[in-house]
């Protein structure tokens, strides 16, 4: 619901109306006015979409010190508070960062900011991608320790292409364990891109299964428009264990 607003609205509407799926639109607020947000939320409600993922959004391309002080919304917590007040019936998700937001001064302050978003009215959090499940469980434990009791859904990315991994990691602050990264590079060198996809989907599948087995409240898959890999991953999961 940012620069791709029209296509986002069409996609979530069709998924809801034609396929009967519960949908959730991403909604960013960086540089947006209250009127912009009202318009976007009104459009979503009109087509029957009941959930939004409330995000600040990326700063304008090329900007690293963009001044948001004069804008209606300076952070995701502002957006959550506004949605909850203006559209109280909507379900609201927010982002969480097991390894810390790249702009956060510390892990502790980043966690406090997550609590603020949830306290402002968000219903649950979805984590940024990670490749070591211990990072997720440690994050949940620390969150519970400061009074966060709402669901924290782990976000998993099946790596299917090494060419864009470095850029993705730099944007979200995640790290890849060295043995896993070596296995991906070895697969590419020995067999090519298809082998990278097989390794990446298998690794993500093991991550997801272990998370479910230990009681995670669900799994969020980052598709990056590679739906086939995610379909393959889900087909290999056992959703009956550990719950």
RONUSE-610655 format. One record per residue (C-alpha): residue number from 0; residue in three letters; y, z, x. Coordinates in Angstrom, 1 decimal, padded with zeros to 4 digits, always signed. Example, Ala and Ser with C-alpha at 12.3 -4.5 7.8 and 13.67 -1.06 7.14 Angstrom:
RONUSE-610655
<site><tido>0</tido><lumvex>ala</lumvex><Y>-004.5</Y><Z>+007.8</Z><X>+012.3</X></site>
<site><tido>1</tido><lumvex>ser</lumvex><Y>-001.1</Y><Z>+007.1</Z><X>+013.7</X></site>
//
This chain:
RONUSE-610655
<site><tido>0</tido><lumvex>unk</lumvex><Y>+000.0</Y><Z>+000.0</Z><X>+000.0</X></site>
<site><tido>1</tido><lumvex>unk</lumvex><Y>+002.3</Y><Z>-000.7</Z><X>+002.9</X></site>
<site><tido>2</tido><lumvex>unk</lumvex><Y>+002.9</Y><Z>-004.2</Z><X>+004.3</X></site>
<site><tido>3</tido><lumvex>unk</lumvex><Y>-000.3</Y><Z>-005.3</Z><X>+002.5</X></site>
<site><tido>4</tido><lumvex>unk</lumvex><Y>+000.6</Y><Z>-003.8</Z><X>-000.9</X></site>
<site><tido>5</tido><lumvex>unk</lumvex><Y>-000.1</Y><Z>-006.8</Z><X>-003.1</X></site>
<site><tido>6</tido><lumvex>unk</lumvex><Y>-003.6</Y><Z>-007.4</Z><X>-001.6</X></site>
<site><tido>7</tido><lumvex>unk</lumvex><Y>-004.4</Y><Z>-003.7</Z><X>-001.6</X></site>
<site><tido>8</tido><lumvex>unk</lumvex><Y>-003.5</Y><Z>-003.4</Z><X>-005.3</X></site>
<site><tido>9</tido><lumvex>unk</lumvex><Y>-005.6</Y><Z>-006.4</Z><X>-006.2</X></site>
<site><tido>10</tido><lumvex>unk</lumvex><Y>-008.7</Y><Z>-005.2</Z><X>-004.2</X></site>
<site><tido>11</tido><lumvex>unk</lumvex><Y>-008.7</Y><Z>-001.7</Z><X>-005.6</X></site>
<site><tido>12</tido><lumvex>unk</lumvex><Y>-008.1</Y><Z>-002.9</Z><X>-009.1</X></site>
<site><tido>13</tido><lumvex>unk</lumvex><Y>-011.0</Y><Z>-005.4</Z><X>-009.0</X></site>
<site><tido>14</tido><lumvex>unk</lumvex><Y>-013.4</Y><Z>-002.9</Z><X>-007.4</X></site>
<site><tido>15</tido><lumvex>unk</lumvex><Y>-012.5</Y><Z>-000.5</Z><X>-010.2</X></site>
<site><tido>16</tido><lumvex>unk</lumvex><Y>-012.5</Y><Z>-002.8</Z><X>-013.2</X></site>
<site><tido>17</tido><lumvex>unk</lumvex><Y>-015.2</Y><Z>-005.4</Z><X>-012.3</X></site>
<site><tido>18</tido><lumvex>unk</lumvex><Y>-017.6</Y><Z>-003.3</Z><X>-010.3</X></site>
<site><tido>19</tido><lumvex>unk</lumvex><Y>-017.1</Y><Z>+000.2</Z><X>-011.8</X></site>
<site><tido>20</tido><lumvex>unk</lumvex><Y>-016.5</Y><Z>+001.8</Z><X>-008.3</X></site>
<site><tido>21</tido><lumvex>unk</lumvex><Y>-014.3</Y><Z>+004.8</Z><X>-007.7</X></site>
<site><tido>22</tido><lumvex>unk</lumvex><Y>-011.5</Y><Z>+003.6</Z><X>-005.5</X></site>
<site><tido>23</tido><lumvex>unk</lumvex><Y>-008.9</Y><Z>+005.1</Z><X>-003.2</X></site>
<site><tido>24</tido><lumvex>unk</lumvex><Y>-005.9</Y><Z>+003.2</Z><X>-001.9</X></site>
<site><tido>25</tido><lumvex>unk</lumvex><Y>-004.2</Y><Z>+004.0</Z><X>+001.4</X></site>
<site><tido>26</tido><lumvex>unk</lumvex><Y>-000.5</Y><Z>+004.8</Z><X>+000.9</X></site>
<site><tido>27</tido><lumvex>unk</lumvex><Y>+001.9</Y><Z>+005.0</Z><X>+003.8</X></site>
<site><tido>28</tido><lumvex>unk</lumvex><Y>+005.4</Y><Z>+006.5</Z><X>+003.6</X></site>
<site><tido>29</tido><lumvex>unk</lumvex><Y>+007.0</Y><Z>+005.7</Z><X>+007.0</X></site>
<site><tido>30</tido><lumvex>unk</lumvex><Y>+010.4</Y><Z>+004.0</Z><X>+006.3</X></site>
<site><tido>31</tido><lumvex>unk</lumvex><Y>+009.7</Y><Z>+004.1</Z><X>+002.5</X></site>
<site><tido>32</tido><lumvex>unk</lumvex><Y>+012.1</Y><Z>+005.4</Z><X>-000.2</X></site>
<site><tido>33</tido><lumvex>unk</lumvex><Y>+011.2</Y><Z>+007.5</Z><X>-003.2</X></site>
<site><tido>34</tido><lumvex>unk</lumvex><Y>+011.7</Y><Z>+004.4</Z><X>-005.3</X></site>
<site><tido>35</tido><lumvex>unk</lumvex><Y>+009.2</Y><Z>+002.5</Z><X>-003.1</X></site>
<site><tido>36</tido><lumvex>unk</lumvex><Y>+006.6</Y><Z>+005.3</Z><X>-003.5</X></site>
<site><tido>37</tido><lumvex>unk</lumvex><Y>+007.2</Y><Z>+005.6</Z><X>-007.2</X></site>
<site><tido>38</tido><lumvex>unk</lumvex><Y>+006.6</Y><Z>+001.9</Z><X>-007.6</X></site>
<site><tido>39</tido><lumvex>unk</lumvex><Y>+003.4</Y><Z>+001.9</Z><X>-005.6</X></site>
<site><tido>40</tido><lumvex>unk</lumvex><Y>+002.0</Y><Z>+004.9</Z><X>-007.4</X></site>
<site><tido>41</tido><lumvex>unk</lumvex><Y>+003.0</Y><Z>+003.5</Z><X>-010.7</X></site>
<site><tido>42</tido><lumvex>unk</lumvex><Y>+001.2</Y><Z>+000.3</Z><X>-010.0</X></site>
<site><tido>43</tido><lumvex>unk</lumvex><Y>-002.0</Y><Z>+002.2</Z><X>-009.0</X></site>
<site><tido>44</tido><lumvex>unk</lumvex><Y>-001.9</Y><Z>+004.3</Z><X>-012.1</X></site>
<site><tido>45</tido><lumvex>unk</lumvex><Y>-001.4</Y><Z>+001.2</Z><X>-014.2</X></site>
<site><tido>46</tido><lumvex>unk</lumvex><Y>-004.5</Y><Z>-000.5</Z><X>-013.0</X></site>
<site><tido>47</tido><lumvex>unk</lumvex><Y>-006.6</Y><Z>+002.7</Z><X>-013.3</X></site>
<site><tido>48</tido><lumvex>unk</lumvex><Y>-006.8</Y><Z>+003.8</Z><X>-009.7</X></site>
<site><tido>49</tido><lumvex>unk</lumvex><Y>-007.0</Y><Z>+007.6</Z><X>-009.6</X></site>
<site><tido>50</tido><lumvex>unk</lumvex><Y>-007.0</Y><Z>+008.4</Z><X>-005.8</X></site>
<site><tido>51</tido><lumvex>unk</lumvex><Y>-004.8</Y><Z>+007.8</Z><X>-002.8</X></site>
<site><tido>52</tido><lumvex>unk</lumvex><Y>-005.1</Y><Z>+008.6</Z><X>+000.9</X></site>
<site><tido>53</tido><lumvex>unk</lumvex><Y>-001.6</Y><Z>+009.8</Z><X>+001.8</X></site>
<site><tido>54</tido><lumvex>unk</lumvex><Y>-000.6</Y><Z>+008.8</Z><X>+005.3</X></site>
<site><tido>55</tido><lumvex>unk</lumvex><Y>+002.6</Y><Z>+008.7</Z><X>+007.3</X></site>
<site><tido>56</tido><lumvex>unk</lumvex><Y>+001.6</Y><Z>+005.4</Z><X>+008.7</X></site>
<site><tido>57</tido><lumvex>unk</lumvex><Y>+002.3</Y><Z>+003.8</Z><X>+012.1</X></site>
<site><tido>58</tido><lumvex>unk</lumvex><Y>+005.7</Y><Z>+003.6</Z><X>+013.5</X></site>
<site><tido>59</tido><lumvex>unk</lumvex><Y>+007.4</Y><Z>+000.2</Z><X>+013.5</X></site>
<site><tido>60</tido><lumvex>unk</lumvex><Y>+005.9</Y><Z>-002.2</Z><X>+016.0</X></site>
<site><tido>61</tido><lumvex>unk</lumvex><Y>+007.3</Y><Z>-001.5</Z><X>+019.5</X></site>
<site><tido>62</tido><lumvex>unk</lumvex><Y>+008.9</Y><Z>+001.8</Z><X>+018.5</X></site>
<site><tido>63</tido><lumvex>unk</lumvex><Y>+007.8</Y><Z>+005.1</Z><X>+020.1</X></site>
<site><tido>64</tido><lumvex>unk</lumvex><Y>+010.8</Y><Z>+007.3</Z><X>+019.2</X></site>
<site><tido>65</tido><lumvex>unk</lumvex><Y>+011.6</Y><Z>+006.1</Z><X>+015.7</X></site>
<site><tido>66</tido><lumvex>unk</lumvex><Y>+014.0</Y><Z>+008.5</Z><X>+014.0</X></site>
<site><tido>67</tido><lumvex>unk</lumvex><Y>+012.7</Y><Z>+009.5</Z><X>+010.5</X></site>
<site><tido>68</tido><lumvex>unk</lumvex><Y>+015.2</Y><Z>+012.3</Z><X>+010.0</X></site>
<site><tido>69</tido><lumvex>unk</lumvex><Y>+017.4</Y><Z>+010.2</Z><X>+007.6</X></site>
<site><tido>70</tido><lumvex>unk</lumvex><Y>+014.5</Y><Z>+009.0</Z><X>+005.5</X></site>
<site><tido>71</tido><lumvex>unk</lumvex><Y>+013.0</Y><Z>+010.3</Z><X>+002.3</X></site>
<site><tido>72</tido><lumvex>unk</lumvex><Y>+009.7</Y><Z>+011.0</Z><X>+003.9</X></site>
<site><tido>73</tido><lumvex>unk</lumvex><Y>+009.3</Y><Z>+012.2</Z><X>+007.5</X></site>
<site><tido>74</tido><lumvex>unk</lumvex><Y>+005.6</Y><Z>+013.0</Z><X>+007.5</X></site>
<site><tido>75</tido><lumvex>unk</lumvex><Y>+002.4</Y><Z>+012.8</Z><X>+005.4</X></site>
<site><tido>76</tido><lumvex>unk</lumvex><Y>+003.0</Y><Z>+016.4</Z><X>+004.1</X></site>
<site><tido>77</tido><lumvex>unk</lumvex><Y>+006.2</Y><Z>+015.2</Z><X>+002.5</X></site>
<site><tido>78</tido><lumvex>unk</lumvex><Y>+004.3</Y><Z>+012.4</Z><X>+000.8</X></site>
<site><tido>79</tido><lumvex>unk</lumvex><Y>+001.6</Y><Z>+014.7</Z><X>-000.4</X></site>
<site><tido>80</tido><lumvex>unk</lumvex><Y>+004.1</Y><Z>+017.1</Z><X>-001.9</X></site>
<site><tido>81</tido><lumvex>unk</lumvex><Y>+005.9</Y><Z>+014.3</Z><X>-003.7</X></site>
<site><tido>82</tido><lumvex>unk</lumvex><Y>+002.7</Y><Z>+012.8</Z><X>-005.1</X></site>
<site><tido>83</tido><lumvex>unk</lumvex><Y>+001.5</Y><Z>+016.1</Z><X>-006.4</X></site>
<site><tido>84</tido><lumvex>unk</lumvex><Y>+004.8</Y><Z>+016.8</Z><X>-008.1</X></site>
<site><tido>85</tido><lumvex>unk</lumvex><Y>+005.3</Y><Z>+013.3</Z><X>-009.6</X></site>
<site><tido>86</tido><lumvex>unk</lumvex><Y>+001.7</Y><Z>+012.2</Z><X>-010.3</X></site>
<site><tido>87</tido><lumvex>unk</lumvex><Y>-000.2</Y><Z>+015.5</Z><X>-010.6</X></site>
<site><tido>88</tido><lumvex>unk</lumvex><Y>-003.4</Y><Z>+013.8</Z><X>-011.9</X></site>
<site><tido>89</tido><lumvex>unk</lumvex><Y>-004.0</Y><Z>+011.8</Z><X>-008.8</X></site>
<site><tido>90</tido><lumvex>unk</lumvex><Y>-006.7</Y><Z>+012.8</Z><X>-006.3</X></site>
<site><tido>91</tido><lumvex>unk</lumvex><Y>-005.1</Y><Z>+013.0</Z><X>-002.8</X></site>
<site><tido>92</tido><lumvex>unk</lumvex><Y>-006.8</Y><Z>+012.7</Z><X>+000.6</X></site>
<site><tido>93</tido><lumvex>unk</lumvex><Y>-005.2</Y><Z>+013.1</Z><X>+004.0</X></site>
<site><tido>94</tido><lumvex>unk</lumvex><Y>-006.1</Y><Z>+012.4</Z><X>+007.6</X></site>
<site><tido>95</tido><lumvex>unk</lumvex><Y>-007.5</Y><Z>+014.9</Z><X>+010.1</X></site>
<site><tido>96</tido><lumvex>unk</lumvex><Y>-007.9</Y><Z>+014.5</Z><X>+013.9</X></site>
<site><tido>97</tido><lumvex>unk</lumvex><Y>-010.8</Y><Z>+016.3</Z><X>+015.5</X></site>
<site><tido>98</tido><lumvex>unk</lumvex><Y>-009.4</Y><Z>+015.4</Z><X>+019.0</X></site>
<site><tido>99</tido><lumvex>unk</lumvex><Y>-005.8</Y><Z>+015.8</Z><X>+018.0</X></site>
<site><tido>100</tido><lumvex>unk</lumvex><Y>-003.2</Y><Z>+013.4</Z><X>+016.7</X></site>
<site><tido>101</tido><lumvex>unk</lumvex><Y>-001.8</Y><Z>+011.3</Z><X>+019.7</X></site>
<site><tido>102</tido><lumvex>unk</lumvex><Y>+001.7</Y><Z>+012.6</Z><X>+018.9</X></site>
<site><tido>103</tido><lumvex>unk</lumvex><Y>+000.7</Y><Z>+016.3</Z><X>+018.4</X></site>
<site><tido>104</tido><lumvex>unk</lumvex><Y>+001.9</Y><Z>+018.8</Z><X>+021.0</X></site>
<site><tido>105</tido><lumvex>unk</lumvex><Y>-001.3</Y><Z>+020.7</Z><X>+020.9</X></site>
<site><tido>106</tido><lumvex>unk</lumvex><Y>-004.6</Y><Z>+020.9</Z><X>+019.0</X></site>
<site><tido>107</tido><lumvex>unk</lumvex><Y>-003.5</Y><Z>+024.2</Z><X>+017.4</X></site>
<site><tido>108</tido><lumvex>unk</lumvex><Y>-000.2</Y><Z>+022.8</Z><X>+016.1</X></site>
<site><tido>109</tido><lumvex>unk</lumvex><Y>-002.0</Y><Z>+019.7</Z><X>+014.8</X></site>
<site><tido>110</tido><lumvex>unk</lumvex><Y>-004.4</Y><Z>+021.9</Z><X>+012.9</X></site>
<site><tido>111</tido><lumvex>unk</lumvex><Y>-001.6</Y><Z>+023.8</Z><X>+011.4</X></site>
<site><tido>112</tido><lumvex>unk</lumvex><Y>+000.0</Y><Z>+020.6</Z><X>+010.2</X></site>
<site><tido>113</tido><lumvex>unk</lumvex><Y>-003.3</Y><Z>+019.6</Z><X>+008.5</X></site>
<site><tido>114</tido><lumvex>unk</lumvex><Y>-003.3</Y><Z>+022.9</Z><X>+006.7</X></site>
<site><tido>115</tido><lumvex>unk</lumvex><Y>+000.3</Y><Z>+022.2</Z><X>+005.5</X></site>
<site><tido>116</tido><lumvex>unk</lumvex><Y>-000.9</Y><Z>+018.8</Z><X>+004.1</X></site>
<site><tido>117</tido><lumvex>unk</lumvex><Y>-003.7</Y><Z>+020.5</Z><X>+002.2</X></site>
<site><tido>118</tido><lumvex>unk</lumvex><Y>-001.5</Y><Z>+023.4</Z><X>+001.1</X></site>
<site><tido>119</tido><lumvex>unk</lumvex><Y>+001.0</Y><Z>+020.9</Z><X>-000.3</X></site>
<site><tido>120</tido><lumvex>unk</lumvex><Y>-001.7</Y><Z>+019.7</Z><X>-002.7</X></site>
<site><tido>121</tido><lumvex>unk</lumvex><Y>-004.2</Y><Z>+017.4</Z><X>-000.9</X></site>
<site><tido>122</tido><lumvex>unk</lumvex><Y>-007.7</Y><Z>+017.8</Z><X>-002.2</X></site>
<site><tido>123</tido><lumvex>unk</lumvex><Y>-009.7</Y><Z>+016.9</Z><X>+001.0</X></site>
<site><tido>124</tido><lumvex>unk</lumvex><Y>-009.3</Y><Z>+015.5</Z><X>+004.5</X></site>
<site><tido>125</tido><lumvex>unk</lumvex><Y>-011.0</Y><Z>+012.5</Z><X>+006.2</X></site>
<site><tido>126</tido><lumvex>unk</lumvex><Y>-011.3</Y><Z>+012.7</Z><X>+010.0</X></site>
<site><tido>127</tido><lumvex>unk</lumvex><Y>-010.3</Y><Z>+010.0</Z><X>+012.4</X></site>
<site><tido>128</tido><lumvex>unk</lumvex><Y>-013.2</Y><Z>+008.4</Z><X>+014.1</X></site>
<site><tido>129</tido><lumvex>unk</lumvex><Y>-015.2</Y><Z>+010.3</Z><X>+016.7</X></site>
<site><tido>130</tido><lumvex>unk</lumvex><Y>-018.3</Y><Z>+009.7</Z><X>+018.7</X></site>
<site><tido>131</tido><lumvex>unk</lumvex><Y>-019.5</Y><Z>+013.2</Z><X>+019.5</X></site>
<site><tido>132</tido><lumvex>unk</lumvex><Y>-020.6</Y><Z>+015.3</Z><X>+016.5</X></site>
<site><tido>133</tido><lumvex>unk</lumvex><Y>-019.9</Y><Z>+018.5</Z><X>+018.3</X></site>
<site><tido>134</tido><lumvex>unk</lumvex><Y>-016.2</Y><Z>+017.6</Z><X>+018.1</X></site>
<site><tido>135</tido><lumvex>unk</lumvex><Y>-016.4</Y><Z>+017.5</Z><X>+014.3</X></site>
<site><tido>136</tido><lumvex>unk</lumvex><Y>-018.3</Y><Z>+020.8</Z><X>+013.9</X></site>
<site><tido>137</tido><lumvex>unk</lumvex><Y>-015.9</Y><Z>+022.5</Z><X>+016.3</X></site>
<site><tido>138</tido><lumvex>unk</lumvex><Y>-013.0</Y><Z>+021.1</Z><X>+014.4</X></site>
<site><tido>139</tido><lumvex>unk</lumvex><Y>-014.4</Y><Z>+022.3</Z><X>+011.1</X></site>
<site><tido>140</tido><lumvex>unk</lumvex><Y>-015.0</Y><Z>+025.8</Z><X>+012.5</X></site>
<site><tido>141</tido><lumvex>unk</lumvex><Y>-011.4</Y><Z>+026.0</Z><X>+013.8</X></site>
<site><tido>142</tido><lumvex>unk</lumvex><Y>-010.1</Y><Z>+024.8</Z><X>+010.5</X></site>
<site><tido>143</tido><lumvex>unk</lumvex><Y>-012.0</Y><Z>+027.4</Z><X>+008.6</X></site>
<site><tido>144</tido><lumvex>unk</lumvex><Y>-010.7</Y><Z>+030.0</Z><X>+011.0</X></site>
<site><tido>145</tido><lumvex>unk</lumvex><Y>-007.1</Y><Z>+029.4</Z><X>+009.9</X></site>
<site><tido>146</tido><lumvex>unk</lumvex><Y>-007.9</Y><Z>+029.4</Z><X>+006.2</X></site>
<site><tido>147</tido><lumvex>unk</lumvex><Y>-008.6</Y><Z>+025.7</Z><X>+005.5</X></site>
<site><tido>148</tido><lumvex>unk</lumvex><Y>-011.4</Y><Z>+025.7</Z><X>+002.9</X></site>
<site><tido>149</tido><lumvex>unk</lumvex><Y>-011.2</Y><Z>+022.2</Z><X>+001.4</X></site>
<site><tido>150</tido><lumvex>unk</lumvex><Y>-013.7</Y><Z>+019.5</Z><X>+002.3</X></site>
<site><tido>151</tido><lumvex>unk</lumvex><Y>-013.4</Y><Z>+017.7</Z><X>+005.6</X></site>
<site><tido>152</tido><lumvex>unk</lumvex><Y>-015.2</Y><Z>+014.4</Z><X>+005.6</X></site>
<site><tido>153</tido><lumvex>unk</lumvex><Y>-016.3</Y><Z>+013.0</Z><X>+009.0</X></site>
<site><tido>154</tido><lumvex>unk</lumvex><Y>-015.2</Y><Z>+009.5</Z><X>+009.8</X></site>
<site><tido>155</tido><lumvex>unk</lumvex><Y>-017.6</Y><Z>+007.3</Z><X>+011.7</X></site>
<site><tido>156</tido><lumvex>unk</lumvex><Y>-017.1</Y><Z>+003.9</Z><X>+013.3</X></site>
<site><tido>157</tido><lumvex>unk</lumvex><Y>-020.0</Y><Z>+001.6</Z><X>+014.1</X></site>
<site><tido>158</tido><lumvex>unk</lumvex><Y>-018.9</Y><Z>-000.3</Z><X>+017.2</X></site>
<site><tido>159</tido><lumvex>unk</lumvex><Y>-019.8</Y><Z>-003.9</Z><X>+016.8</X></site>
<site><tido>160</tido><lumvex>unk</lumvex><Y>-017.5</Y><Z>-005.5</Z><X>+019.4</X></site>
<site><tido>161</tido><lumvex>unk</lumvex><Y>-016.3</Y><Z>-004.1</Z><X>+022.7</X></site>
<site><tido>162</tido><lumvex>unk</lumvex><Y>-013.2</Y><Z>-006.3</Z><X>+022.9</X></site>
<site><tido>163</tido><lumvex>unk</lumvex><Y>-011.1</Y><Z>-004.2</Z><X>+020.5</X></site>
<site><tido>164</tido><lumvex>unk</lumvex><Y>-012.5</Y><Z>-000.7</Z><X>+021.3</X></site>
<site><tido>165</tido><lumvex>unk</lumvex><Y>-010.0</Y><Z>+000.2</Z><X>+023.9</X></site>
<site><tido>166</tido><lumvex>unk</lumvex><Y>-007.1</Y><Z>-000.6</Z><X>+021.5</X></site>
<site><tido>167</tido><lumvex>unk</lumvex><Y>-008.6</Y><Z>+001.4</Z><X>+018.7</X></site>
<site><tido>168</tido><lumvex>unk</lumvex><Y>-009.3</Y><Z>+004.4</Z><X>+020.9</X></site>
<site><tido>169</tido><lumvex>unk</lumvex><Y>-005.7</Y><Z>+004.3</Z><X>+022.2</X></site>
<site><tido>170</tido><lumvex>unk</lumvex><Y>-004.3</Y><Z>+004.3</Z><X>+018.7</X></site>
<site><tido>171</tido><lumvex>unk</lumvex><Y>-006.3</Y><Z>+007.2</Z><X>+017.4</X></site>
<site><tido>172</tido><lumvex>unk</lumvex><Y>-006.8</Y><Z>+009.4</Z><X>+020.4</X></site>
<site><tido>173</tido><lumvex>unk</lumvex><Y>-010.7</Y><Z>+009.4</Z><X>+020.3</X></site>
<site><tido>174</tido><lumvex>unk</lumvex><Y>-012.9</Y><Z>+009.4</Z><X>+023.3</X></site>
<site><tido>175</tido><lumvex>unk</lumvex><Y>-016.3</Y><Z>+007.7</Z><X>+023.8</X></site>
<site><tido>176</tido><lumvex>unk</lumvex><Y>-019.0</Y><Z>+009.6</Z><X>+025.7</X></site>
<site><tido>177</tido><lumvex>unk</lumvex><Y>-019.7</Y><Z>+007.9</Z><X>+029.0</X></site>
<site><tido>178</tido><lumvex>unk</lumvex><Y>-023.5</Y><Z>+007.3</Z><X>+028.4</X></site>
<site><tido>179</tido><lumvex>unk</lumvex><Y>-022.8</Y><Z>+005.6</Z><X>+025.1</X></site>
<site><tido>180</tido><lumvex>unk</lumvex><Y>-020.1</Y><Z>+003.4</Z><X>+026.6</X></site>
<site><tido>181</tido><lumvex>unk</lumvex><Y>-022.4</Y><Z>+002.4</Z><X>+029.4</X></site>
<site><tido>182</tido><lumvex>unk</lumvex><Y>-025.1</Y><Z>+001.5</Z><X>+027.0</X></site>
<site><tido>183</tido><lumvex>unk</lumvex><Y>-022.7</Y><Z>-000.7</Z><X>+025.1</X></site>
<site><tido>184</tido><lumvex>unk</lumvex><Y>-021.5</Y><Z>-002.5</Z><X>+028.2</X></site>
<site><tido>185</tido><lumvex>unk</lumvex><Y>-025.1</Y><Z>-002.9</Z><X>+029.4</X></site>
<site><tido>186</tido><lumvex>unk</lumvex><Y>-026.0</Y><Z>-004.4</Z><X>+026.1</X></site>
<site><tido>187</tido><lumvex>unk</lumvex><Y>-023.2</Y><Z>-006.9</Z><X>+026.3</X></site>
<site><tido>188</tido><lumvex>unk</lumvex><Y>-023.9</Y><Z>-007.9</Z><X>+029.8</X></site>
<site><tido>189</tido><lumvex>unk</lumvex><Y>-027.6</Y><Z>-008.3</Z><X>+029.3</X></site>
<site><tido>190</tido><lumvex>unk</lumvex><Y>-027.8</Y><Z>-009.7</Z><X>+025.8</X></site>
<site><tido>191</tido><lumvex>unk</lumvex><Y>-024.3</Y><Z>-010.4</Z><X>+024.4</X></site>
<site><tido>192</tido><lumvex>unk</lumvex><Y>-022.3</Y><Z>-009.4</Z><X>+021.3</X></site>
<site><tido>193</tido><lumvex>unk</lumvex><Y>-025.3</Y><Z>-009.1</Z><X>+018.9</X></site>
<site><tido>194</tido><lumvex>unk</lumvex><Y>-026.9</Y><Z>-006.5</Z><X>+021.1</X></site>
<site><tido>195</tido><lumvex>unk</lumvex><Y>-023.6</Y><Z>-004.5</Z><X>+021.2</X></site>
<site><tido>196</tido><lumvex>unk</lumvex><Y>-023.7</Y><Z>-004.5</Z><X>+017.4</X></site>
<site><tido>197</tido><lumvex>unk</lumvex><Y>-027.3</Y><Z>-003.3</Z><X>+017.3</X></site>
<site><tido>198</tido><lumvex>unk</lumvex><Y>-026.5</Y><Z>-000.5</Z><X>+019.7</X></site>
<site><tido>199</tido><lumvex>unk</lumvex><Y>-023.3</Y><Z>+000.5</Z><X>+017.9</X></site>
<site><tido>200</tido><lumvex>unk</lumvex><Y>-024.8</Y><Z>+000.6</Z><X>+014.4</X></site>
<site><tido>201</tido><lumvex>unk</lumvex><Y>-027.9</Y><Z>+002.5</Z><X>+015.6</X></site>
<site><tido>202</tido><lumvex>unk</lumvex><Y>-025.7</Y><Z>+005.1</Z><X>+017.3</X></site>
<site><tido>203</tido><lumvex>unk</lumvex><Y>-023.4</Y><Z>+005.5</Z><X>+014.3</X></site>
<site><tido>204</tido><lumvex>unk</lumvex><Y>-026.4</Y><Z>+005.8</Z><X>+012.1</X></site>
<site><tido>205</tido><lumvex>unk</lumvex><Y>-027.8</Y><Z>+008.7</Z><X>+014.1</X></site>
<site><tido>206</tido><lumvex>unk</lumvex><Y>-024.4</Y><Z>+010.3</Z><X>+014.0</X></site>
<site><tido>207</tido><lumvex>unk</lumvex><Y>-024.2</Y><Z>+010.0</Z><X>+010.2</X></site>
<site><tido>208</tido><lumvex>unk</lumvex><Y>-027.7</Y><Z>+011.3</Z><X>+009.6</X></site>
<site><tido>209</tido><lumvex>unk</lumvex><Y>-027.2</Y><Z>+014.3</Z><X>+011.8</X></site>
<site><tido>210</tido><lumvex>unk</lumvex><Y>-023.9</Y><Z>+015.1</Z><X>+010.1</X></site>
<site><tido>211</tido><lumvex>unk</lumvex><Y>-025.6</Y><Z>+014.8</Z><X>+006.6</X></site>
<site><tido>212</tido><lumvex>unk</lumvex><Y>-028.5</Y><Z>+016.9</Z><X>+007.8</X></site>
<site><tido>213</tido><lumvex>unk</lumvex><Y>-026.2</Y><Z>+019.7</Z><X>+008.9</X></site>
<site><tido>214</tido><lumvex>unk</lumvex><Y>-024.3</Y><Z>+019.8</Z><X>+005.6</X></site>
<site><tido>215</tido><lumvex>unk</lumvex><Y>-021.3</Y><Z>+017.5</Z><X>+006.0</X></site>
<site><tido>216</tido><lumvex>unk</lumvex><Y>-019.7</Y><Z>+016.8</Z><X>+002.6</X></site>
<site><tido>217</tido><lumvex>unk</lumvex><Y>-020.2</Y><Z>+013.0</Z><X>+003.0</X></site>
<site><tido>218</tido><lumvex>unk</lumvex><Y>-019.5</Y><Z>+010.2</Z><X>+005.4</X></site>
<site><tido>219</tido><lumvex>unk</lumvex><Y>-016.5</Y><Z>+007.9</Z><X>+005.7</X></site>
<site><tido>220</tido><lumvex>unk</lumvex><Y>-017.3</Y><Z>+004.7</Z><X>+007.4</X></site>
<site><tido>221</tido><lumvex>unk</lumvex><Y>-014.6</Y><Z>+002.7</Z><X>+009.1</X></site>
<site><tido>222</tido><lumvex>unk</lumvex><Y>-015.5</Y><Z>-000.9</Z><X>+008.5</X></site>
<site><tido>223</tido><lumvex>unk</lumvex><Y>-012.7</Y><Z>-002.8</Z><X>+010.3</X></site>
<site><tido>224</tido><lumvex>unk</lumvex><Y>-013.7</Y><Z>-005.7</Z><X>+008.0</X></site>
<site><tido>225</tido><lumvex>unk</lumvex><Y>-017.2</Y><Z>-005.7</Z><X>+009.3</X></site>
<site><tido>226</tido><lumvex>unk</lumvex><Y>-019.0</Y><Z>-004.8</Z><X>+006.1</X></site>
<site><tido>227</tido><lumvex>unk</lumvex><Y>-022.4</Y><Z>-006.0</Z><X>+007.2</X></site>
<site><tido>228</tido><lumvex>unk</lumvex><Y>-022.8</Y><Z>-003.4</Z><X>+009.9</X></site>
<site><tido>229</tido><lumvex>unk</lumvex><Y>-021.9</Y><Z>-000.6</Z><X>+007.5</X></site>
<site><tido>230</tido><lumvex>unk</lumvex><Y>-024.3</Y><Z>-001.9</Z><X>+004.8</X></site>
<site><tido>231</tido><lumvex>unk</lumvex><Y>-027.0</Y><Z>-001.9</Z><X>+007.5</X></site>
<site><tido>232</tido><lumvex>unk</lumvex><Y>-026.2</Y><Z>+001.6</Z><X>+008.5</X></site>
<site><tido>233</tido><lumvex>unk</lumvex><Y>-026.2</Y><Z>+003.0</Z><X>+005.0</X></site>
<site><tido>234</tido><lumvex>unk</lumvex><Y>-029.6</Y><Z>+001.4</Z><X>+004.2</X></site>
<site><tido>235</tido><lumvex>unk</lumvex><Y>-031.1</Y><Z>+003.4</Z><X>+007.1</X></site>
<site><tido>236</tido><lumvex>unk</lumvex><Y>-029.8</Y><Z>+006.8</Z><X>+005.9</X></site>
<site><tido>237</tido><lumvex>unk</lumvex><Y>-031.8</Y><Z>+009.5</Z><X>+004.2</X></site>
<site><tido>238</tido><lumvex>unk</lumvex><Y>-029.4</Y><Z>+011.2</Z><X>+001.8</X></site>
<site><tido>239</tido><lumvex>unk</lumvex><Y>-031.9</Y><Z>+013.8</Z><X>+000.6</X></site>
<site><tido>240</tido><lumvex>unk</lumvex><Y>-032.2</Y><Z>+015.9</Z><X>+003.7</X></site>
<site><tido>241</tido><lumvex>unk</lumvex><Y>-030.2</Y><Z>+019.0</Z><X>+004.6</X></site>
<site><tido>242</tido><lumvex>unk</lumvex><Y>-028.3</Y><Z>+019.1</Z><X>+001.3</X></site>
//
